[in-house]
Amino acid sequence: LLTLHAIRRPWLYLVVALLVGLGAASKYTAVLVVPAIVLFTAYYFFVIRFSLPPEHRPPLPWLWWIAAVILSPLAFLAVDLAIWPHPVSLLIHSFTFEWNHSTNGHLTFLAGSDVLHVPHWAILYIIFVKMSAFVTIPAAGFALYAVIQLVRFHISRGKSVSANEATTLSFLFIWLVSMLGMFSLLNIVVG
């Protein structure tokens, strides 16, 4: 959520970077959130920002972005104590383990059967069977609403939908779709 506020307060990119580094040290798959952060930031600064009057356009925070790109891996390395003795080899080993664990899986009990690896259809099963319709249906409805509003924003050049509303909708839509994409890439059942 801080990424949404960082467009007006660029120092928050450092907090976002710190949290990403800490999250990645906690569970390496947390790095899968980075594409959503980058995509929203790029969409705002290189698309939505140009619909604002020139006097209301925030400047590109290049230095904050560079600092965030440096801070995130430093935060990761600072708190991932397990890789300190031999950082390069142990980091490669850790990533290899996570990759193999994700691709090869582990014994899983799902939908009344036990399998060595979660089937690819499991994400659909989890969304439509294990998750409540009270979550899935509104999320799908919001995604459709957000796309329609964003198309209206771009067609009318900010006259029918305000830039602030487009910013909020794009953030929420990108976050929702990215998280769904992130969890669908995981071939293991989490939780």
Disulfide bonds with the S-S distance in Angstrom:
none
